[in-house]
């Protein structure tokens, strides 16, 4: 993960020069990463919302081509293309965050190797921050609990916002909803406190983003309901027109 750790090291060193505090630098790094990923996250939510609107069409295709998987996939791809839905889009933010967290872990383990030569921050990871005496050492309770609890709420909100029709992956989501936060709590007690600050800060920002994006979803739903009402009205007008034309013809 050195290829990721090096640019993170340079960015963190630059932030440290500006603020002069290692803990604050980690928080600002978290903000930069989450803000950079925010457009992808919004796109992910919109993509999942569009999947809900496609549920009736996808169910019909699944029933019609139950014995022909190739044809089913072709038709499903057509529906996805029409709606601008990418099945892989939901994985992208997580795929990007994983190497970043691993790169940061690599950096914190060996800052001399990945920081710019002569950087003031090479030994800054041993600084204190708030109640933490040494950010290079694990914090036993407060940070791990903050990381675990924030992960639980962020994951729960994500699950509710990106729930797919038919309850796909419901069992897996239930396992992850409880197993993942507990795992994060345990890991935060085992690794440098700086890493826990980054993770907990990221999850609290995720909760904030979820609240903001939820308003976007509400607007999307209102727009979708409005379109459905218009389509229903147009169909009713067309039906009455056909009936009137048929009556005149008779």
Buried (B, 14 or more C-beta within 10 A) or exposed (E): BEEBBBEBBBBBBBBBEEEEBBBBBBBBBBBEBBEEBBEEBBBBBBBBBBBBBBEEBBEEBEEEBEEEEEEBEEBBEEBBEEBEBBEEBBEBBEEEBEBBBEBBBBBBBEBEEBBEEEBEBBEBBBBEBEEBEBBBBBBEEBBBBBBBBBBBBBBBBBBEBBBBEEEEEEEEBEEBBEEBBEEBBEBBBEBBBBBBBBBBBBBBBBBEBBEEBEEBBEEBEEEBEEEEEEEEEEEEEEEEEEEEEEEEEE
